[in-house]
Amino acid sequence: MKIIVMGAGIIGVSTAWHLAQSGHDVTVVERQSGAAMETSFANAAQISVSYCEPWANPEAPAKLLKWMFRNDAPLLFRPQLDWRQWRWGLQFLSQCTDAAFRRNVEQIVALGAYSHEALKDIVQNTGIVYNRLERGIAHYYTDQQSLDSAAEAAKLMQGFGVNRRVISPGELFDIEPAYRSFSDHIVGATYTSSDESGDAKVFTQELARRCEAAGVQFVYEHDIIRLERAGNTVGSVQLRKRSTGELLSWQADAFVVACGSWSAPLLRTAGVDLSIYPGKGYSATFKLLKPERAPWVSTIDDEVKCAISRLGDTLRVAGTIEVAGYNLSLDTPLAQARCQMLADRIEQVLPGVCDTRNEAQGGQPNFWAGLRPATPTNIPCIGKTRVGKLWVNAGHGTLGWTHGAGSGKAIAELIDGQRPELRFGFLGV
Ligand SMILES: Cc1cc2nc3c(=O)[nH]c(=O)nc-3n(C[C@H](O)[C@H](O)[C@H](O)COP(=O)(O)OP(=O)(O)OC[C@H]3O[C@@H](n4cnc5c(N)ncnc54)[C@H](O)[C@@H]3O)c2cc1C
C-alpha cells in the first residue's frame, strides 16, 4: 500500500519504520527541516514503563485548585477562550476517580511493556546509539504522605506485572549515590530496575535515517494544511511547500496522522474530533561540571515533579505541565518562572554538579518547551477513525517516548489487519 504518515516525531518515525518493515511504500510529511524537532526534541528521556500514572487521579482536583495561582506549580490549568480546552478539562475531571485511574493505568502499563520490547527490537536490529542508560528509574519523595500514596501506586503497578518497589533512603543512595547530597530531605523512594533512559531526539533522527535507507521518503518543510474528503473517505492530503508556497494534493491508500498536539486540528478538517490538547512542559539541559557527582540512574523528584536524566556529558531536567493553549514561548513571566524553577531545584538537589547558568555559553541557559499531546486519560489514540483510509497515532501526552516504538508497531499491525497482542483499547477495533 502507498501510505502517507503525517509528522516526523518519535510516533510518526516509528510508524514509518514498522510500515516499511512490512513492505509498504511510505512517505513521511513534516513541516520542520528534520525529524524530532518539536515535542520529541528535548524531553525528559525516560523510558518509563513503571512510572506511568496519569495526571488524572482522585487527588488531582484538590491539587489543581491549590496550584491554580502558583507559577511554579507542577500542574497548571489556565483557562483560555477555547471551549475545547474546557471540554478537555471536564473530561479530565471525569477521570479523577479510583475506578478510572485503575482502568487507565492498566492500559498504559500494557502499552508500555509492549513498547519496551519493540524498542529493544529496533535497537537490536539497527544498532542505534542514543545515550541509552539501562539503570532503572528511581522516584524519590520528600514527604511521608506522598511516599505512602506512592506505595499504593507501586502495589497497583505490581498487580499489572511491573516490578516497582518501595525502597528506603539508604537503598536509594546505594543504587544512586549522587542523591546523598540531598539526604536530609528524602524520606524514601520507589525504584524499577527494568526502566531506562536515552535521548529521544537522537533515537528518532537515527531511526529516520534507517527508514530512508529502507526506502521511506521524507518530505520536510511542507505544512500539512488539510485532509480532503471524498465522501466518507480521505482522498488526499493538501500540503504547502514552505519555500515557495506551492500547494500540493497527494493521494494514498492510507493516511496516518501523527502530528502530536496538532493532530486534533488536522483531524477536524476531515470531521474527526478527538480530545487531544497541548500540555506544555519545559526542560533544561546543563553541561556537567562534576560528572563524578552526577547521577547515572534516571530519577523523578516528586516534590516538584521533575525528571532528571543524564545524557552523555549533560544533565536533562524536565517537567511541569501547563494546560493553556498552543503557545511555545519561553519569554513569558510564567515560562521564565517555570524554567528558573528547574535550574534552582537542580542546584538545591545536586549543588555545583552542573552549569545551571550555562556560563560556558555566555550565561544563556539551555531551556526548551514542548507541547505534550495530552488526552484526558493519558491514553493515546491509536487506530482507525470512522473516516475511510484515515488512521491516527497521537495523544501520547507524558509518555510518547516510552510508548513510541510500540505505538508505531501497533498501528502498522492494525493497518495490516492484525490485532496487536496487548490489552489496549485501539480506536475502531
Ligand atoms: C517536558 C517534557 C518532558 C517529557 N518527558 C518524557 C519522558 O521522559 N518520557 C516519555 O516517554 N515522554 C516524555 N515526554 C512526552 C513525549 O516527548 C511526547 O509524548 C512525544 O514527543 C510526542 O511525540 P509525537 O511524535 O506525537 O509528537 P511530536 O514530536 O511533536 O511530532 C509531531 C510532528 O508533527 C509535525 N507537525 C505537526 N503539525 C504539522 C503540520 N500541520 N504540517 C506538517 N507537520 C506537522 C511537527 O512538526 C512534529 O515534528 C515529555 C514531553 C515534554 C514536553
Ligand as a Chemical Component Dictionary entry (heavy atoms), coordinates in Angstrom:
data_LIG
# 
_chem_comp.id                   LIG 
_chem_comp.type                 NON-POLYMER 
_chem_comp.pdbx_formal_charge   0 
_chem_comp.three_letter_code    LIG 
# 
loop_
_chem_comp_atom.comp_id 
_chem_comp_atom.atom_id 
_chem_comp_atom.alt_atom_id 
_chem_comp_atom.type_symbol 
_chem_comp_atom.charge 
_chem_comp_atom.model_Cartn_x 
_chem_comp_atom.model_Cartn_y 
_chem_comp_atom.model_Cartn_z 
_chem_comp_atom.pdbx_ordinal 
LIG C1  C1  C 0 8.985  18.499 29.139 1  
LIG C2  C2  C 0 8.611  17.159 28.564 2  
LIG C3  C3  C 0 9.153  16.010 29.120 3  
LIG C4  C4  C 0 8.804  14.758 28.615 4  
LIG N1  N1  N 0 9.410  13.644 29.122 5  
LIG C5  C5  C 0 9.097  12.420 28.631 6  
LIG C6  C6  C 0 9.751  11.257 29.128 7  
LIG O1  O1  O 0 10.659 11.314 29.958 8  
LIG N2  N2  N 0 9.346  10.056 28.653 9  
LIG C7  C7  C 0 8.353  9.937  27.723 10 
LIG O2  O2  O 0 8.006  8.822  27.376 11 
LIG N3  N3  N 0 7.771  11.036 27.185 12 
LIG C8  C8  C 0 8.112  12.263 27.621 13 
LIG N4  N4  N 0 7.512  13.382 27.111 14 
LIG C9  C9  C 0 6.444  13.225 26.127 15 
LIG C10 C10 C 0 6.982  12.993 24.725 16 
LIG O3  O3  O 0 8.051  13.879 24.458 17 
LIG C11 C11 C 0 5.852  13.203 23.716 18 
LIG O4  O4  O 0 4.736  12.421 24.072 19 
LIG C12 C12 C 0 6.294  12.800 22.319 20 
LIG O5  O5  O 0 7.439  13.529 21.945 21 
LIG C13 C13 C 0 5.191  13.042 21.310 22 
LIG O6  O6  O 0 5.675  12.607 20.058 23 
LIG P1  P1  P 0 4.848  12.895 18.732 24 
LIG O7  O7  O 0 5.604  12.271 17.642 25 
LIG O8  O8  O 0 3.423  12.532 18.946 26 
LIG O9  O9  O 0 4.858  14.492 18.623 27 
LIG P2  P2  P 0 5.990  15.453 18.024 28 
LIG O10 O10 O 0 7.329  15.039 18.455 29 
LIG O11 O11 O 0 5.562  16.839 18.340 30 
LIG O12 O12 O 0 5.891  15.184 16.477 31 
LIG C14 C14 C 0 4.810  15.675 15.690 32 
LIG C15 C15 C 0 5.401  16.186 14.410 33 
LIG O13 O13 O 0 4.345  16.600 13.567 34 
LIG C16 C16 C 0 4.758  17.771 12.894 35 
LIG N5  N5  N 0 3.557  18.515 12.509 36 
LIG C17 C17 C 0 2.532  18.893 13.314 37 
LIG N6  N6  N 0 1.597  19.545 12.598 38 
LIG C18 C18 C 0 2.044  19.594 11.325 39 
LIG C19 C19 C 0 1.524  20.139 10.128 40 
LIG N7  N7  N 0 0.334  20.766 10.080 41 
LIG N8  N8  N 0 2.245  20.017 8.980  42 
LIG C20 C20 C 0 3.443  19.357 8.983  43 
LIG N9  N9  N 0 3.988  18.818 10.105 44 
LIG C21 C21 C 0 3.290  18.927 11.256 45 
LIG C22 C22 C 0 5.585  18.526 13.913 46 
LIG O14 O14 O 0 6.482  19.425 13.299 47 
LIG C23 C23 C 0 6.285  17.395 14.649 48 
LIG O15 O15 O 0 7.571  17.131 14.151 49 
LIG C24 C24 C 0 7.856  14.662 27.562 50 
LIG C25 C25 C 0 7.337  15.809 26.996 51 
LIG C26 C26 C 0 7.712  17.057 27.471 52 
LIG C27 C27 C 0 7.158  18.292 26.843 53 
# 
loop_
_chem_comp_bond.comp_id 
_chem_comp_bond.atom_id_1 
_chem_comp_bond.atom_id_2 
_chem_comp_bond.value_order 
_chem_comp_bond.pdbx_ordinal 
LIG C1  C2  SING 1  
LIG C2  C3  SING 2  
LIG C2  C26 DOUB 3  
LIG C3  C4  DOUB 4  
LIG C4  N1  SING 5  
LIG C4  C24 SING 6  
LIG N1  C5  DOUB 7  
LIG C5  C6  SING 8  
LIG C5  C8  SING 9  
LIG C6  O1  DOUB 10 
LIG C6  N2  SING 11 
LIG N2  C7  SING 12 
LIG C7  O2  DOUB 13 
LIG C7  N3  SING 14 
LIG N3  C8  DOUB 15 
LIG C8  N4  SING 16 
LIG N4  C9  SING 17 
LIG N4  C24 SING 18 
LIG C9  C10 SING 19 
LIG C10 O3  SING 20 
LIG C10 C11 SING 21 
LIG C11 O4  SING 22 
LIG C11 C12 SING 23 
LIG C12 O5  SING 24 
LIG C12 C13 SING 25 
LIG C13 O6  SING 26 
LIG O6  P1  SING 27 
LIG P1  O7  DOUB 28 
LIG P1  O8  SING 29 
LIG P1  O9  SING 30 
LIG O9  P2  SING 31 
LIG P2  O10 DOUB 32 
LIG P2  O11 SING 33 
LIG P2  O12 SING 34 
LIG O12 C14 SING 35 
LIG C14 C15 SING 36 
LIG C15 O13 SING 37 
LIG C15 C23 SING 38 
LIG O13 C16 SING 39 
LIG C16 N5  SING 40 
LIG C16 C22 SING 41 
LIG N5  C17 SING 42 
LIG N5  C21 SING 43 
LIG C17 N6  DOUB 44 
LIG N6  C18 SING 45 
LIG C18 C19 SING 46 
LIG C18 C21 DOUB 47 
LIG C19 N7  SING 48 
LIG C19 N8  DOUB 49 
LIG N8  C20 SING 50 
LIG C20 N9  DOUB 51 
LIG N9  C21 SING 52 
LIG C22 O14 SING 53 
LIG C22 C23 SING 54 
LIG C23 O15 SING 55 
LIG C24 C25 DOUB 56 
LIG C25 C26 SING 57 
LIG C26 C27 SING 58 
# 
